[in-house]
Amino acid sequence: MVIRVVGRAVAWVLALGVTLPVLKLTAVACLMLACLVPVFLPADRRVGAFWLALAAWGVAMTVPVDVTLADAPGPPRLVPYVTGFPTRETSQRARRGEVVLGGCSVSGWEPKWVLVW
């Protein structure tokens, strides 16, 4: 039963294709939680907890803020997430930790702000 529920959830998420173009750290954590919840809970609480974790994944995919594990100078703070080919000024701002560079390809699911530390 547990494997069938987890298998269906993973298949559903992959069928949507929203986790493949961008791997937001918070969304990946919620998806892992959704897959692991059924394993550790009693049978009567698995389904509800699974759907709650899957809903948290959906929210995490649409929230415009993400967390990065990249080392940035200074205290923890929110900085803009910049996509596209960086200019010289943007590259300098990234070196100073004022922005996070997101690359040239844009999928529409990228965060607007990133928590760096």
N, C-alpha and C positions, 0 to 999 in steps of 0.2 A: 504494500500500500504506500509506504513512505517513498520508495524508489519510483513508483509510478507517478506520485504527485510531483516530486522533484524533477523527474524526467519531463513531464508535461510542462512544467514551469520554464525549464531551461529551453525546451523546444519552442515555446511560445515567445520567449524573449528573443531568441535567435531568429525566429521567423519574422519578427518585427524589424530586425536589422538595426535597431537603434544603439546597441552596445558595440557594434563593430566599428563605425567611423570614429567614435570618440570614447575614450575610457576615462570618465570623470572619477576621481578617487572616491568621492562620497557615494556615487552610484554603484561602483564596484563593491564597496563595503556593504551596501544594502542588499545587493544581489547575492553576495556570499552569505549574508545573514538569512536571506530567504531560502537558500539551498540547505543551510545547516540547521535551521530552526526545527524542521520535522524530525531530525535525528535525535535531538536532545530533550524534547518535551514529551510528556505523557500523551498517549493516543488521543484523548479527548480534547486536548488543547492545540494539537498540531495544525489543523487546517486554518483555524482563526489566526494563529500567530504567523503562519506562512503568508496568508493574504495581507496581513498587516505589514510584514516585511516587504512584500512585493509592492504594496502601495507606497511605502517609504522609498523604494527604488524609483518608482515613477515620479515622486516629488523631487528626489535628488537629481533626476535627469533634467528637470525643468527649472530648477532653482538657478539663478544667474551667478551663484557664488560657488567656488570649489576650493579645495585645500591642496596645496602642493607640498611635496617632500623635498623640493630643491632648496638648497642652502642659499639664503639671501642675507646681505648685510643689514644690520639694524634689528630693531625689535619686531615682534610679530605684528603684522598689519595687513590691511586689504590694499591690493594694488590692481590697476587695470590689466586686463588680458588683451593683448594686441595681436591681431592676425594680419596676414599679408606680408609682403616683402618689406623688411625693416629698412628704414632710412638710416643714415649715419646718426642722426639725433636719437632715434628710437633705440638703436644699438647701444649708444652711450647710456641712455636712461635704463636699459636692461642691465648693463654692467653695474650701475649704481644701485640696482634693486628697486627702481621706481615703477617698472612695468614687468610683465611676464610675456615673453614672445611665444606665440602660439603656432607659428608656421604659416605657410602660404595657402594650404587647402582649408576651406571653410565648409562645415557640414550644417551649420545652423544650430547645433546643440552645444556650442562652446559657451563657457561661462563668460560673464562680463567682468567679474572681479575674481581675484584669487587671493586666498589667505596664505601669505608667505611667512616663514620663520627661520 
